[in-house]
Every structure is written in C-alpha cells, then in structure tokens.
Amino acid sequence: MLHSIDRKPYKSDLTDEEWLLIAPLVAQKPGQGRKRTISTREVVNAILYLNKTGCQWEALPHDFPQYKLVNYYYLEWTRSGVWDVALDMLRELARVIAGKAPEPTAAIMDSQSVKTTGHGEERGYDAGKQVKGRKRHIIVDTLGCLLLVLVTSASIQDRDGGLDLCVELQQKFANIKKIWADQSYAGELVDFIRQYFSFDLDIVKGSVNQHGFQVQPKRWIVERAFGWLNPFRRLSKDYENTVESSEGMVKIAHVRLMLRRVIPALYAL
C-alpha cells in the first residue's frame, strides 16, 4: 500500500513506483505468524539506507524502525531468497525493455578482492592483489545485470570460485551458451567446462602490444558492474560476519541499481 512517511525522506528511499514492484516480494504470507505492526516499506528503506551509507546497524536513524527488527528482516529475506527473486524480476524487465530475450544466453565472469573488518567467517589472503579479506565472484549478463554472486575467502583462486559459479549458473540459467572471463580463469577450467557443461568459457586476452590499461572486449561489462558498487559504502569493505550476508549486500545494491534503471523505462513506454 502506498503511504506518506512521517519523516524527512532520504535519497535511498524507495519511490512509490519502486515500492509497487518490491512490495509483493516482502509481503507477509498468510499463516506467517502475528500480523506485522511495523511498516514493511520502512524496513526496506532502512536496509537500503544502510547499504548506501555504510552505517552500522546500531547507527540507523531513529526515524526508521528499531534496528534489531530491521536486521531481523534483512537476515530473514536474505536466507529466504527475496533479493534473488527481486533480481530475477528486475533483470527480466530490463532485458525485455532493451529488446532482448528475458533469459540471457551469454554472460561475463570476474572477481574482486576486498578487505574485511572484524573476525567474520571465510577470511584469507589474496597474494596477487595483496588483500586480506574476502573475494566477490560475480557473473553478469551482457547488460551488466547481476546473475550470480559468490563470496569466498580472498585466498580462493578465481578458477575454483569460477567453477562453483558455473555449476550454479548451469542449474539456474539453462539458456547460457558462452561465458567470457579474463586469463585468471584460463587453463584446465576451460577444458573442464567444455567437457561437462552446456556452455563454453571464452578467455579474453589482452593485445600482445598492450601498454598500460586498455578496455577489454566484453570484460568491461563486468568491470563496470563492479564499478557500479562503488557508491554503496557498505561495500567499500566487507563488514559482514557471514558470506551469506556479504552476498546479500551485493544483491541489494544491484536491486537498488536495477530499480533506478527499470522504473523510468517502464513509465516511458
């Protein structure tokens, strides 16, 4: 239900049009216990605020619902796959609006090592990037829409994280025929995927005459997807205690991005 909020709005708040898309995904189902006495929309707004600003749960502004309740719903929706359903819905809308088939046939894979804080699970050292923390492995479609994210210790090799992602990709996206990736995924993984998977892994190689940074075909799409996360301060490092929560924060950022992309396009039709 649309409603006006009894506080000064934040830039991270959902618009009425955005809430219309998200509301059914977080609505209380029949038989789900006592009727909620808090505004579900305000809980979502609080999660988006934290994701965008990087504040601690305890530091959420007091005009949001009590932070322990917000954290409870964040964990519940993360574990139940709400963010995955939202991403699937928004990605399909974005693809159809762009004149593409709802399901992707090609994707791009990459990883990003980030420092952690505290003493959460799955922490390690990426010797290549000289980063102690965790590694975000992602696969996006050719529009940059997030398909999958996997968070591991930073010590996990790209090939190993990539294989786990490819297993999940084949289970969830049956129409994928090709994945592009950089040379950190080259070698036995390419042959293994060609033999046992329904798609090919194509390694994008730099020019032999390359000097300094150059944009690589296809790979720039996934690099841009990582760049899109930069304004979300909760993702500047990995502040989460669990990798499940780390993955949830990445998904929420992409949900926020997709809403801002899809809603104007829908209302322009």
Wavefront OBJ file of the C-alpha trace (Angstrom):
o trace
v 0.000 0.000 0.000
v 1.271 3.466 -0.870
v 1.672 5.815 2.031
v 3.382 9.007 3.040
v 6.207 8.714 5.542
v 6.251 10.742 8.745
v 9.845 11.861 8.380
v 12.163 13.703 6.072
v 12.836 11.450 3.060
v 16.307 10.045 2.385
v 17.823 9.771 -1.089
v 17.965 5.990 -0.697
v 14.191 5.678 -0.084
v 12.001 3.746 -2.485
v 9.702 5.807 -4.640
v 6.034 4.828 -4.800
v 6.618 3.239 -8.211
v 9.591 1.241 -6.946
v 7.668 0.086 -3.889
v 4.851 -1.244 -6.101
v 7.348 -3.684 -7.632
v 9.025 -4.704 -4.376
v 6.008 -4.852 -2.039
v 4.673 -8.267 -3.173
v 8.094 -9.841 -2.576
v 8.285 -8.820 1.083
v 4.589 -9.045 1.924
v 3.621 -11.192 4.889
v 2.231 -14.507 3.718
v -0.968 -15.964 5.239
v -0.187 -18.059 8.300
v 3.185 -16.376 8.834
v 2.543 -15.636 12.489
v 1.166 -12.478 14.030
v 0.302 -9.577 11.775
v 3.194 -7.156 11.378
v 2.858 -3.956 13.344
v 5.670 -2.098 11.571
v 5.856 -0.613 8.096
v 7.471 -3.159 5.771
v 8.277 -0.361 3.353
v 10.190 1.450 6.078
v 12.119 -1.723 6.884
v 13.182 -1.962 3.224
v 14.062 1.748 3.227
v 16.222 1.235 6.321
v 18.098 -1.648 4.663
v 18.670 0.460 1.548
v 19.888 3.346 3.714
v 22.430 1.134 5.481
v 23.565 -0.407 2.184
v 24.058 3.032 0.634
v 25.604 4.943 3.533
v 27.632 2.160 5.149
v 26.447 2.907 8.671
v 26.338 0.276 11.399
v 23.031 -1.375 12.246
v 23.007 0.388 15.610
v 23.567 3.732 13.852
v 20.426 3.598 11.720
v 18.487 6.850 12.188
v 15.844 6.643 14.884
v 13.058 7.567 12.465
v 13.394 4.086 10.966
v 12.016 1.002 12.756
v 14.177 -0.311 15.612
v 17.478 -1.564 14.176
v 17.181 -5.088 15.638
v 13.888 -5.557 13.774
v 15.411 -4.226 10.554
v 18.342 -6.608 10.933
v 15.960 -9.493 11.627
v 14.040 -8.894 8.405
v 17.252 -8.349 6.439
v 18.552 -11.764 7.529
v 15.181 -13.434 7.003
v 14.780 -12.058 3.474
v 18.386 -12.890 2.621
v 18.005 -16.507 3.724
v 14.625 -16.922 2.020
v 15.884 -15.631 -1.335
v 13.870 -12.402 -1.556
v 16.766 -10.493 -3.130
v 17.269 -13.268 -5.697
v 13.616 -13.098 -6.730
v 13.835 -9.308 -6.980
v 16.955 -9.518 -9.145
v 15.365 -12.098 -11.440
v 12.245 -9.967 -11.884
v 14.132 -6.727 -12.497
v 16.675 -8.341 -14.821
v 13.935 -9.822 -16.988
v 12.202 -6.450 -17.164
v 15.455 -4.692 -18.082
v 16.220 -7.210 -20.797
v 12.752 -7.033 -22.347
v 12.849 -3.224 -22.275
v 16.231 -3.386 -24.047
v 14.760 -5.619 -26.746
v 16.440 -8.812 -25.540
v 15.063 -12.214 -24.587
v 14.070 -12.477 -20.893
v 16.682 -15.184 -20.275
v 20.349 -14.474 -21.109
v 22.390 -16.646 -23.463
v 25.788 -15.102 -22.669
v 27.499 -13.854 -19.526
v 30.738 -12.409 -18.171
v 32.574 -13.565 -15.032
v 35.122 -11.842 -12.795
v 36.178 -11.458 -9.164
v 37.042 -8.647 -6.766
v 39.056 -8.941 -3.548
v 38.058 -6.625 -0.701
v 39.352 -6.048 2.807
v 37.286 -7.236 5.747
v 36.740 -5.816 9.212
v 36.250 -7.782 12.399
v 36.598 -11.534 12.636
v 33.868 -12.978 10.429
v 33.961 -16.334 8.670
v 35.829 -17.043 5.407
v 38.718 -14.614 5.531
v 42.036 -15.121 3.771
v 44.880 -13.508 1.841
v 44.901 -12.812 -1.895
v 48.623 -12.790 -2.656
v 48.123 -11.441 -6.171
v 46.105 -8.407 -5.060
v 47.790 -8.230 -1.636
v 44.403 -8.057 0.046
v 43.462 -9.782 3.300
v 39.736 -10.398 3.356
v 37.157 -11.893 1.038
v 36.634 -12.269 -2.673
v 33.419 -11.458 -4.561
v 32.916 -13.675 -7.594
v 30.138 -12.469 -9.893
v 28.544 -13.330 -13.224
v 26.553 -10.693 -15.130
v 24.657 -10.720 -18.415
v 25.633 -8.558 -21.389
v 23.690 -5.607 -19.922
v 25.621 -5.837 -16.667
v 22.656 -7.238 -14.721
v 23.729 -9.497 -11.869
v 23.089 -13.201 -12.422
v 25.016 -14.732 -9.531
v 27.346 -13.712 -6.720
v 29.548 -15.944 -4.594
v 31.635 -14.636 -1.682
v 34.626 -16.669 -0.519
v 37.874 -16.216 1.336
v 40.223 -13.979 -0.664
v 42.677 -16.890 -0.798
v 40.368 -18.886 -3.082
v 41.672 -18.965 -6.671
v 39.492 -17.421 -9.377
v 39.335 -20.794 -11.149
v 37.914 -22.515 -8.061
v 35.354 -19.805 -7.351
v 34.526 -19.664 -11.052
v 33.828 -23.394 -11.167
v 31.396 -23.130 -8.253
v 29.657 -20.234 -10.001
v 29.442 -22.172 -13.260
v 27.806 -25.126 -11.501
v 25.112 -22.822 -10.114
v 24.820 -20.991 -13.429
v 24.064 -24.177 -15.354
v 21.405 -25.137 -12.813
v 19.652 -21.767 -12.885
v 20.203 -20.421 -16.407
v 19.725 -23.205 -18.920
v 19.995 -20.922 -21.968
v 23.570 -19.760 -21.331
v 25.872 -20.763 -24.214
v 29.010 -18.698 -23.567
v 30.859 -17.032 -20.699
v 33.694 -14.548 -21.121
v 36.400 -14.220 -18.463
v 39.971 -12.971 -18.070
v 43.149 -15.027 -18.120
v 42.965 -15.883 -14.412
v 40.353 -18.474 -15.438
v 42.480 -19.962 -18.245
v 43.857 -23.487 -18.252
v 42.166 -26.681 -17.089
v 38.923 -24.901 -16.208
v 38.267 -24.071 -19.880
v 38.610 -27.725 -20.925
v 36.625 -28.972 -17.942
v 33.701 -26.662 -18.693
v 33.759 -27.551 -22.391
v 33.529 -31.238 -21.481
v 30.958 -31.204 -18.691
v 28.866 -28.052 -19.131
v 26.357 -26.844 -21.706
v 28.288 -23.636 -22.381
v 31.832 -22.589 -23.324
v 34.257 -20.466 -21.327
v 35.949 -17.947 -23.633
v 39.120 -16.322 -22.255
v 39.517 -12.670 -23.267
v 43.196 -11.973 -23.856
v 44.875 -8.605 -23.987
v 46.698 -7.374 -27.067
v 50.302 -8.539 -27.390
v 51.252 -4.894 -27.927
v 49.238 -3.607 -24.962
v 50.895 -0.996 -22.771
v 49.097 0.078 -19.607
v 45.352 -0.223 -19.129
v 43.110 -0.944 -22.095
v 39.411 -1.780 -22.201
v 38.996 -5.472 -22.985
v 36.125 -6.735 -25.169
v 33.176 -7.993 -23.099
v 35.166 -7.881 -19.850
v 34.481 -4.158 -19.450
v 30.846 -5.065 -18.789
v 31.594 -6.998 -15.594
v 34.223 -4.458 -14.561
v 31.572 -1.753 -14.915
v 29.220 -3.848 -12.764
v 31.846 -3.836 -10.016
v 32.280 -0.091 -10.532
v 28.558 0.429 -10.010
v 29.039 -0.817 -6.443
v 31.449 1.992 -5.530
v 28.755 4.474 -4.335
v 27.406 1.846 -1.905
v 29.589 2.471 1.116
v 28.580 -0.729 2.891
v 30.515 -2.493 0.102
v 33.679 -0.363 0.316
v 34.960 -3.162 2.561
v 33.303 -6.374 3.666
v 31.719 -5.565 7.034
v 29.592 -8.725 7.287
v 30.064 -11.580 9.733
v 28.964 -14.224 7.215
v 29.466 -14.720 3.490
v 25.698 -15.135 3.151
v 25.248 -11.593 4.442
v 28.068 -10.377 2.185
v 26.297 -11.809 -0.836
v 23.040 -10.258 0.363
v 24.561 -6.776 0.455
v 25.842 -7.118 -3.124
v 22.413 -8.284 -4.282
v 20.652 -5.394 -2.519
v 22.937 -2.869 -4.218
v 22.096 -4.362 -7.611
v 18.377 -4.384 -6.761
v 18.668 -0.664 -5.993
v 20.521 -0.073 -9.282
v 18.031 -2.087 -11.309
v 15.054 -0.284 -9.823
v 16.555 3.059 -10.829
v 17.106 1.709 -14.347
v 13.813 -0.107 -14.896
v 11.205 2.244 -13.412
v 11.905 5.259 -15.694
v 11.999 2.968 -18.719
v 8.687 1.347 -17.780
v 6.909 4.661 -17.371
v 8.399 5.933 -20.632
v 6.738 3.142 -22.620
l 1 2 3 4 5 6 7 8 9 10 11 12 13 14 15 16 17 18 19 20 21 22 23 24 25 26 27 28 29 30 31 32 33 34 35 36 37 38 39 40 41 42 43 44 45 46 47 48 49 50 51 52 53 54 55 56 57 58 59 60 61 62 63 64 65 66 67 68 69 70 71 72 73 74 75 76 77 78 79 80 81 82 83 84 85 86 87 88 89 90 91 92 93 94 95 96 97 98 99 100 101 102 103 104 105 106 107 108 109 110 111 112 113 114 115 116 117 118 119 120 121 122 123 124 125 126 127 128 129 130 131 132 133 134 135 136 137 138 139 140 141 142 143 144 145 146 147 148 149 150 151 152 153 154 155 156 157 158 159 160 161 162 163 164 165 166 167 168 169 170 171 172 173 174 175 176 177 178 179 180 181 182 183 184 185 186 187 188 189 190 191 192 193 194 195 196 197 198 199 200 201 202 203 204 205 206 207 208 209 210 211 212 213 214 215 216 217 218 219 220 221 222 223 224 225 226 227 228 229 230 231 232 233 234 235 236 237 238 239 240 241 242 243 244 245 246 247 248 249 250 251 252 253 254 255 256 257 258 259 260 261 262 263 264 265 266 267 268 269
